[in-house]
Amino acid sequence: MTRTPGQEAARRDPDWEGVRLHVVSGKGGTGKTTLAAALALALAAEGRRTLLIEVEGRQGIAELFGISALPYEERRIASVSRAQLGLPGAGSGSGAAGGEVFALAIDTEQALLEYLEMFYKLGRAGKALQKVGFVDFATTIAPGVRDVLLTGKACEAARRKGPDGRRAYDAVVMDAPPTGRLTRFLNVNSEVAGLARIGPIHTQAQAVMRVLKSPETAVHLVTLLEEMPVQETVDGFAELREAALPVGGVMVNMVRPPVLDAAAVAAVDGDHREQVALALGEAGLGGRSRKAETVRAAVDPLIDPLLDQAREHAERVELEREQRADLQQLKLPTYELPLLGEGVDLGGLYRLAGELKRQGAA
C-alpha cells in the first residue's frame, strides 16, 4: 500500500514491529541520509531510544542536525515527541515525554583498533600498528574486513543490553552505502570467506550475518519518481532477495504536489489559447481597461509560456505515474515524502519524521 504526504491515519501499529536494525540505502542524490535521520526521529517519538549510524565518513548526520562533527562515540543529538512531529494523541503515557536519538559516525581505523583490542588484546601494540599505517593497509587489501567492522558495530548496538537486561537501544538506523554496493556491503560473510575460514574474523562475520538475515533487520531503499532511481531501486531489491537479505519498504522522496487536476492534465494537448486568454482577462490582466484589444495585448505574451509549463507538468505527471506503477510491482510498503521547497533544515527533518510516523514506517 502506498501512503502519500499529509495522509492522515488513525494511530496504528507500525509496519516494522519487531525490527531493531533498519538499514537505509538508495541511489546517490535521493536523500537517503536525510530519510535515515528522519526515520530515527520517528522511531524515537514514543519515548524510545534510537541510534543513528553513518558508515561513509561524510559527517552527513552532523550537517543535518546542525552540530559539530561527530566523534567515534555514541552521542545524544536530539529529543523528539509526537507533538514535535505534529502528530495527535500524545496523551500522558510513557511516550508523552518523547524519546532520544543518539548518533555514531563509525571511524574504520578506530573500529579496527577496537576490534584488535577486543579479540587479540593488543593494547599498545594496536596503536603502534596505527602509527605504521597497518590499519589503512589492512582495510585496503581486504575491503571485506572493513565491511565486517562497519556492519558489526551496527549489529552489536542492535543486540547490546544494559546491566538491567534491557536493550540499550529500541532501534538502530544505519545510513548505509548507496544501492550500487549495498548487497556486497551487507553480505560480508562471502567477502571474508576467502580471508579467514576460522578464527575471530570469521566468527564475527558469522555473527553479523545472523543479525542481518534475521527478522529483526529490514533494508529500506530511498528513491525518487524518476526513471534511473526507480530502476536502481527495483534492481536493488532483486539483489537483496537473491542474497537472502530481509527487504524493507520503499521511501519515495521529494514528491511534488499536483498542480493540475486529472482533467486539466488530460486536456493539456488541445488548443486552449482562447480559453487561457479569456481566463487571464477575467483575472484582471490588462489593467482597468475593458477594451478587448487592450486586454489581449496584455495577455498574449503570457499564453505560450503558460501552455508550455502545463505541457511540461503533464509530461512529468505521466512519468511519475509510470514510475509509481513500477514501484507498485514490488508489492512492498511504500511511503511518499514531500519535496520541501525551502530545503531540509531541522524543522523540515522533523516534518519528514512526522510523515514517516503518520504513514506507518515507524
ZAMAR-512663 format. One record per residue (C-alpha): residue in three letters; x, z, y negated; residue number from 1. Coordinates in Angstrom, 2 decimals. Example, Ala and Ser with C-alpha at 12.3 -4.5 7.8 and 13.67 -1.06 7.14 Angstrom:
! ZAMAR-512663
NODE residuo    east      up   north num
NODE     ALA   12.30    7.80    4.50   1
NODE     SER   13.67    7.14    1.06   2
***
This chain:
! ZAMAR-512663
NODE residuo    east      up   north num
NODE     MET    0.00    0.00    0.00   1
NODE     THR    1.25   -0.86   -3.48   2
NODE     ARG    0.66    1.59   -6.29   3
NODE     THR    1.05    0.42   -9.86   4
NODE     PRO    2.28    2.08  -13.08   5
NODE     GLY   -0.18    4.55  -14.53   6
NODE     GLN   -2.43    4.53  -11.47   7
NODE     GLU   -3.96    7.96  -11.21   8
NODE     ALA   -4.28    9.55   -7.82   9
NODE     ALA   -5.58   12.85   -6.58  10
NODE     ARG   -2.94   15.39   -5.71  11
NODE     ARG   -1.78   14.27   -2.29  12
NODE     ASP    0.92   14.69    0.30  13
NODE     PRO    3.98   12.55   -0.42  14
NODE     ASP    4.72    9.54    1.74  15
NODE     TRP    8.04   11.04    2.87  16
NODE     GLU    7.08   14.52    4.01  17
NODE     GLY    9.87   15.87    6.22  18
NODE     VAL   12.56   13.60    4.79  19
NODE     ARG   15.53   15.56    3.43  20
NODE     LEU   18.03   12.79    2.73  21
NODE     HIS   16.82    9.94    0.50  22
NODE     VAL   19.28    7.05    0.26  23
NODE     VAL   18.58    4.76   -2.72  24
NODE     SER   20.12    1.30   -2.96  25
NODE     GLY   19.36   -2.08   -4.49  26
NODE     LYS   20.91   -5.22   -5.89  27
NODE     GLY   23.14   -4.63   -8.89  28
NODE     GLY   21.17   -4.60  -12.13  29
NODE     THR   17.88   -3.46  -10.60  30
NODE     GLY   18.25    0.12  -11.87  31
NODE     LYS   18.98    1.88   -8.58  32
NODE     THR   20.88    4.74  -10.25  33
NODE     THR   18.02    5.29  -12.69  34
NODE     LEU   15.42    5.43   -9.93  35
NODE     ALA   17.62    7.64   -7.74  36
NODE     ALA   17.75   10.12  -10.63  37
NODE     ALA   14.01    9.80  -11.23  38
NODE     LEU   13.34   10.41   -7.53  39
NODE     ALA   15.50   13.54   -7.60  40
NODE     LEU   13.46   14.86  -10.55  41
NODE     ALA   10.17   14.01   -8.83  42
NODE     LEU   11.22   15.77   -5.62  43
NODE     ALA   12.11   18.93   -7.56  44
NODE     ALA    8.87   19.15   -9.52  45
NODE     GLU    7.10   21.50   -7.10  46
NODE     GLY    9.54   24.37   -7.58  47
NODE     ARG   12.18   22.88   -5.30  48
NODE     ARG   15.93   22.31   -5.44  49
NODE     THR   17.30   18.80   -5.10  50
NODE     LEU   20.85   17.47   -5.10  51
NODE     LEU   21.59   14.07   -6.63  52
NODE     ILE   24.80   12.49   -5.32  53
NODE     GLU   26.71    9.45   -6.53  54
NODE     VAL   29.45    7.87   -4.45  55
NODE     GLU   30.80    4.98   -6.54  56
NODE     GLY   32.75    6.92   -9.17  57
NODE     ARG   30.89    5.38  -12.13  58
NODE     GLN   29.57    8.65  -13.62  59
NODE     GLY   26.18    6.99  -13.95  60
NODE     ILE   24.34   10.29  -13.46  61
NODE     ALA   26.18   11.94  -16.34  62
NODE     GLU   25.37    9.00  -18.60  63
NODE     LEU   21.66    9.08  -17.69  64
NODE     PHE   21.32   12.81  -18.37  65
NODE     GLY   23.49   12.71  -21.49  66
NODE     ILE   26.05   15.20  -20.21  67
NODE     SER   29.83   15.22  -19.82  68
NODE     ALA   31.48   13.63  -16.79  69
NODE     LEU   30.65   15.46  -13.57  70
NODE     PRO   33.48   17.20  -11.73  71
NODE     TYR   33.78   17.33   -7.95  72
NODE     GLU   31.39   20.24   -7.62  73
NODE     GLU   27.64   20.69   -7.41  74
NODE     ARG   26.33   21.42  -10.86  75
NODE     ARG   22.82   22.08  -12.20  76
NODE     ILE   21.83   19.29  -14.59  77
NODE     ALA   18.07   19.59  -15.10  78
NODE     SER   14.92   21.62  -14.60  79
NODE     VAL   11.57   19.96  -14.05  80
NODE     SER    7.92   20.86  -13.57  81
NODE     ARG    4.73   18.91  -13.01  82
NODE     ALA    3.79   19.48  -16.63  83
NODE     GLN    7.07   17.92  -17.80  84
NODE     LEU    6.27   14.86  -15.72  85
NODE     GLY    2.85   14.55  -17.34  86
NODE     LEU    1.05   15.49  -14.13  87
NODE     PRO   -2.09   17.63  -13.89  88
NODE     GLY   -2.65   20.57  -11.60  89
NODE     ALA    0.47   22.67  -12.26  90
NODE     GLY   -1.55   25.80  -11.53  91
NODE     SER    0.11   29.19  -11.08  92
NODE     GLY    1.63   28.81   -7.60  93
NODE     SER    5.25   28.65   -6.54  94
NODE     GLY    5.69   25.22   -8.10  95
NODE     ALA    4.27   26.13  -11.50  96
NODE     ALA    7.65   27.21  -12.89  97
NODE     GLY    9.26   23.96  -11.77  98
NODE     GLY   12.39   23.22   -9.83  99
NODE     GLU   16.02   22.34  -10.38 100
NODE     VAL   18.15   19.25   -9.97 101
NODE     PHE   21.84   19.60   -9.14 102
NODE     ALA   24.33   16.73   -9.17 103
NODE     LEU   27.57   15.86   -7.46 104
NODE     ALA   29.93   12.97   -8.18 105
NODE     ILE   31.96   12.63   -4.99 106
NODE     ASP   35.67   12.05   -5.54 107
NODE     THR   37.12   10.31   -2.47 108
NODE     GLU   40.57   11.83   -2.92 109
NODE     GLN   39.24   15.37   -3.26 110
NODE     ALA   36.86   14.83   -0.35 111
NODE     LEU   39.72   13.74    1.91 112
NODE     LEU   41.84   16.74    0.92 113
NODE     GLU   38.84   18.98    1.60 114
NODE     TYR   38.42   17.29    4.99 115
NODE     LEU   42.11   17.72    5.87 116
NODE     GLU   41.94   21.39    4.97 117
NODE     MET   38.71   21.90    6.93 118
NODE     PHE   39.80   20.23   10.16 119
NODE     TYR   43.60   20.37   10.08 120
NODE     LYS   44.28   23.45    7.89 121
NODE     LEU   46.91   21.50    5.93 122
NODE     GLY   46.62   23.56    2.76 123
NODE     ARG   49.65   22.86    0.55 124
NODE     ALA   50.69   20.01    2.82 125
NODE     GLY   47.49   18.23    1.88 126
NODE     LYS   48.37   18.48   -1.80 127
NODE     ALA   51.81   17.12   -1.01 128
NODE     LEU   50.17   14.11    0.66 129
NODE     GLN   48.17   13.63   -2.53 130
NODE     LYS   51.35   13.51   -4.61 131
NODE     VAL   52.99   10.83   -2.47 132
NODE     GLY   49.90    8.63   -2.56 133
NODE     PHE   48.83    9.14    1.06 134
NODE     VAL   45.19    9.58    0.11 135
NODE     ASP   44.94    6.17   -1.58 136
NODE     PHE   46.88    4.64    1.31 137
NODE     ALA   44.62    6.13    3.96 138
NODE     THR   41.34    5.14    2.31 139
NODE     THR   42.61    1.64    1.53 140
NODE     ILE   43.80    0.68    5.01 141
NODE     ALA   40.85    2.41    6.67 142
NODE     PRO   37.77    1.99    4.44 143
NODE     GLY   35.60    3.34    7.25 144
NODE     VAL   37.28    6.73    6.74 145
NODE     ARG   36.26    6.62    3.09 146
NODE     ASP   32.63    5.95    4.04 147
NODE     VAL   32.68    8.77    6.59 148
NODE     LEU   33.81   11.14    3.84 149
NODE     LEU   31.21    9.97    1.33 150
NODE     THR   28.24    9.92    3.67 151
NODE     GLY   29.47   13.05    5.40 152
NODE     LYS   29.30   15.02    2.17 153
NODE     ALA   25.68   13.99    1.63 154
NODE     CYS   24.72   14.77    5.22 155
NODE     GLU   26.43   18.16    5.04 156
NODE     ALA   24.47   19.03    1.89 157
NODE     ALA   21.21   17.98    3.57 158
NODE     ARG   21.92   20.26    6.55 159
NODE     ARG   23.52   23.20    4.73 160
NODE     LYS   21.90   26.61    4.96 161
NODE     GLY   22.46   29.75    2.96 162
NODE     PRO   23.12   33.27    4.26 163
NODE     ASP   19.36   33.82    4.47 164
NODE     GLY   18.99   30.86    6.83 165
NODE     ARG   17.11   28.77    4.28 166
NODE     ARG   18.17   25.26    3.33 167
NODE     ALA   20.46   25.12    0.31 168
NODE     TYR   18.50   22.07   -0.93 169
NODE     ASP   14.98   20.93   -0.19 170
NODE     ALA   16.08   17.32   -0.62 171
NODE     VAL   19.24   15.31   -1.25 172
NODE     VAL   19.16   11.95   -3.03 173
NODE     MET   22.15    9.64   -2.65 174
NODE     ASP   22.76    6.86   -5.17 175
NODE     ALA   24.30    4.52   -2.59 176
NODE     PRO   26.30    1.29   -2.96 177
NODE     PRO   24.38   -1.98   -3.56 178
NODE     THR   22.44   -3.59   -0.71 179
NODE     GLY   25.20   -6.13   -0.08 180
NODE     ARG   27.34   -3.48    1.60 181
NODE     LEU   24.79   -0.76    2.25 182
NODE     THR   24.35   -1.16    6.02 183
NODE     ARG   28.08   -1.21    6.63 184
NODE     PHE   28.47    1.84    4.38 185
NODE     LEU   25.83    3.80    6.29 186
NODE     ASN   26.75    2.59    9.76 187
NODE     VAL   30.06    4.44    9.62 188
NODE     ASN   30.21    5.02   13.36 189
NODE     SER   31.03    1.36   14.00 190
NODE     GLU   33.64    1.42   11.22 191
NODE     VAL   35.63    4.28   12.73 192
NODE     ALA   35.18    3.32   16.39 193
NODE     GLY   38.40    1.34   16.35 194
NODE     LEU   40.27    4.04   14.46 195
NODE     ALA   39.59    7.14   16.49 196
NODE     ARG   37.61    7.42   19.71 197
NODE     ILE   38.24   11.15   19.94 198
NODE     GLY   39.19   13.90   17.52 199
NODE     PRO   37.74   15.31   14.27 200
NODE     ILE   37.18   11.95   12.54 201
NODE     HIS   35.21   10.62   15.50 202
NODE     THR   33.26   13.89   15.74 203
NODE     GLN   32.50   13.79   12.01 204
NODE     ALA   31.29   10.18   12.23 205
NODE     GLN   29.02   11.02   15.15 206
NODE     ALA   27.53   13.98   13.26 207
NODE     VAL   26.91   11.80   10.21 208
NODE     MET   25.16    9.14   12.28 209
NODE     ARG   22.90   11.73   13.90 210
NODE     VAL   21.63   12.66   10.44 211
NODE     LEU   21.45    9.12    9.07 212
NODE     LYS   19.46    7.85   12.05 213
NODE     SER   17.12   10.84   12.20 214
NODE     PRO   13.55   11.11   10.83 215
NODE     GLU   14.98   13.36    8.10 216
NODE     THR   16.54   10.31    6.41 217
NODE     ALA   14.87    7.41    4.58 218
NODE     VAL   16.59    4.44    2.94 219
NODE     HIS   14.72    3.13   -0.12 220
NODE     LEU   15.54   -0.17   -1.80 221
NODE     VAL   15.06   -0.93   -5.50 222
NODE     THR   14.12   -4.43   -6.61 223
NODE     LEU   12.69   -6.47   -9.46 224
NODE     LEU    9.89   -9.02   -9.27 225
NODE     GLU   12.46  -11.81   -9.30 226
NODE     GLU   13.46  -14.19   -6.53 227
NODE     MET   17.06  -13.08   -5.87 228
NODE     PRO   16.47   -9.30   -5.90 229
NODE     VAL   13.39   -9.67   -3.69 230
NODE     GLN   15.23  -11.85   -1.19 231
NODE     GLU   18.12   -9.37   -1.07 232
NODE     THR   15.61   -6.57   -0.52 233
NODE     VAL   13.93   -8.41    2.36 234
NODE     ASP   17.34   -9.14    3.91 235
NODE     GLY   18.46   -5.56    3.31 236
NODE     PHE   15.54   -4.06    5.22 237
NODE     ALA   16.13   -6.53    8.06 238
NODE     GLU   19.77   -5.38    8.30 239
NODE     LEU   18.75   -1.73    8.23 240
NODE     ARG   16.29   -2.27   11.07 241
NODE     GLU   18.87   -4.18   13.09 242
NODE     ALA   21.28   -1.25   12.68 243
NODE     ALA   18.51    1.20   13.71 244
NODE     LEU   18.69    2.95   10.33 245
NODE     PRO   15.43    4.50    9.02 246
NODE     VAL   13.77    2.33    6.39 247
NODE     GLY   12.01    3.93    3.47 248
NODE     GLY    9.99    2.45    0.63 249
NODE     VAL   10.26   -0.37   -1.87 250
NODE     MET   10.72    0.63   -5.51 251
NODE     VAL    9.80   -2.24   -7.82 252
NODE     ASN   11.43   -1.52  -11.16 253
NODE     MET   10.85   -2.85  -14.69 254
NODE     VAL    7.31   -4.10  -14.07 255
NODE     ARG    5.91   -5.66  -17.24 256
NODE     PRO    2.25   -5.10  -18.13 257
NODE     PRO   -0.07   -8.13  -18.06 258
NODE     VAL   -0.60   -9.74  -21.45 259
NODE     LEU   -3.23  -12.29  -20.44 260
NODE     ASP   -6.13  -11.72  -18.06 261
NODE     ALA   -6.56  -13.84  -14.95 262
NODE     ALA   -8.96  -16.29  -16.66 263
NODE     ALA   -6.53  -16.87  -19.53 264
NODE     VAL   -3.64  -17.44  -17.14 265
NODE     ALA   -5.71  -19.93  -15.14 266
NODE     ALA   -6.72  -21.82  -18.28 267
NODE     VAL   -3.29  -21.99  -19.90 268
NODE     ASP   -2.55  -25.56  -18.76 269
NODE     GLY   -5.56  -27.04  -20.52 270
NODE     ASP   -5.76  -28.45  -24.06 271
NODE     HIS   -6.69  -25.46  -26.17 272
NODE     ARG   -5.25  -26.38  -29.57 273
NODE     GLU   -8.64  -26.40  -31.30 274
NODE     GLN   -9.75  -23.09  -29.79 275
NODE     VAL   -6.46  -21.45  -30.78 276
NODE     ALA   -6.70  -22.84  -34.30 277
NODE     LEU  -10.26  -21.55  -34.64 278
NODE     ALA   -9.30  -18.09  -33.33 279
NODE     LEU   -6.34  -17.85  -35.72 280
NODE     GLY   -8.55  -18.83  -38.64 281
NODE     GLU  -11.16  -16.24  -37.69 282
NODE     ALA   -8.38  -13.65  -37.51 283
NODE     GLY   -7.70  -14.23  -41.21 284
NODE     LEU   -4.75  -16.57  -41.22 285
NODE     GLY   -4.89  -18.86  -44.20 286
NODE     GLY   -5.45  -16.06  -46.66 287
NODE     ARG   -8.66  -15.63  -48.62 288
NODE     SER   -9.30  -19.33  -48.82 289
NODE     ARG  -12.06  -20.53  -46.55 290
NODE     LYS  -11.26  -24.20  -47.05 291
NODE     ALA  -10.76  -25.83  -43.67 292
NODE     GLU   -7.69  -27.77  -44.75 293
NODE     THR   -6.02  -24.66  -46.18 294
NODE     VAL   -6.66  -22.62  -43.06 295
NODE     ARG   -5.50  -25.47  -40.84 296
NODE     ALA   -2.29  -25.86  -42.80 297
NODE     ALA   -1.56  -22.16  -42.27 298
NODE     VAL   -2.29  -22.03  -38.55 299
NODE     ASP   -0.92  -25.38  -37.36 300
NODE     PRO    2.75  -24.25  -37.26 301
NODE     LEU    1.76  -21.35  -35.00 302
NODE     ILE   -0.25  -23.20  -32.37 303
NODE     ASP    2.51  -24.82  -30.32 304
NODE     PRO    4.74  -21.71  -30.18 305
NODE     LEU    1.78  -19.60  -29.08 306
NODE     LEU    0.79  -22.07  -26.38 307
NODE     ASP    4.42  -22.28  -25.20 308
NODE     GLN    4.57  -18.50  -24.90 309
NODE     ALA    1.28  -18.49  -23.00 310
NODE     ARG    2.65  -21.06  -20.53 311
NODE     GLU    5.86  -19.08  -20.05 312
NODE     HIS    3.83  -15.94  -19.43 313
NODE     ALA    1.62  -17.75  -16.91 314
NODE     GLU    4.70  -19.03  -15.06 315
NODE     ARG    6.12  -15.50  -14.93 316
NODE     VAL    2.80  -14.10  -13.68 317
NODE     GLU    2.74  -16.70  -10.89 318
NODE     LEU    6.37  -15.97   -9.95 319
NODE     GLU    5.67  -12.24   -9.83 320
NODE     ARG    2.58  -12.88   -7.69 321
NODE     GLU    4.73  -14.79   -5.19 322
NODE     GLN    7.38  -12.05   -5.13 323
NODE     ARG    4.74   -9.34   -4.61 324
NODE     ALA    3.39  -11.32   -1.67 325
NODE     ASP    6.88  -11.46   -0.13 326
NODE     LEU    7.30   -7.70   -0.56 327
NODE     GLN    3.88   -7.01    0.94 328
NODE     GLN    5.03   -8.78    4.11 329
NODE     LEU    7.44   -5.88    4.64 330
NODE     LYS    4.43   -3.58    5.16 331
NODE     LEU    6.25   -0.64    3.59 332
NODE     PRO    5.12    1.86    0.94 333
NODE     THR    5.72    0.19   -2.41 334
NODE     TYR    5.96    1.81   -5.83 335
NODE     GLU    5.87   -0.06   -9.13 336
NODE     LEU    7.68    1.41  -12.12 337
NODE     PRO    7.04    0.17  -15.66 338
NODE     LEU    9.50   -1.61  -17.90 339
NODE     LEU   10.44    0.81  -20.67 340
NODE     GLY   10.91   -1.40  -23.69 341
NODE     GLU   12.90    1.19  -25.58 342
NODE     GLY   15.35    1.64  -22.70 343
NODE     VAL   15.71    4.60  -20.38 344
NODE     ASP   16.56    7.76  -22.26 345
NODE     LEU   15.98   11.24  -20.85 346
NODE     GLY   12.30   11.08  -21.78 347
NODE     GLY   11.98    7.73  -20.03 348
NODE     LEU   13.67    9.16  -16.94 349
NODE     TYR   11.08   11.94  -16.74 350
NODE     ARG    8.33    9.36  -17.24 351
NODE     LEU    9.62    7.32  -14.27 352
NODE     ALA    9.82   10.52  -12.23 353
NODE     GLY    6.18   11.19  -13.06 354
NODE     GLU    5.24    7.70  -11.89 355
NODE     LEU    7.05    8.18   -8.58 356
NODE     LYS    5.34   11.54   -8.10 357
NODE     ARG    1.94   10.14   -9.03 358
NODE     GLN    2.30    7.21   -6.64 359
NODE     GLY    3.30    9.42   -3.69 360
NODE     ALA    7.04    8.68   -3.45 361
NODE     ALA    7.80   12.40   -3.84 362
***
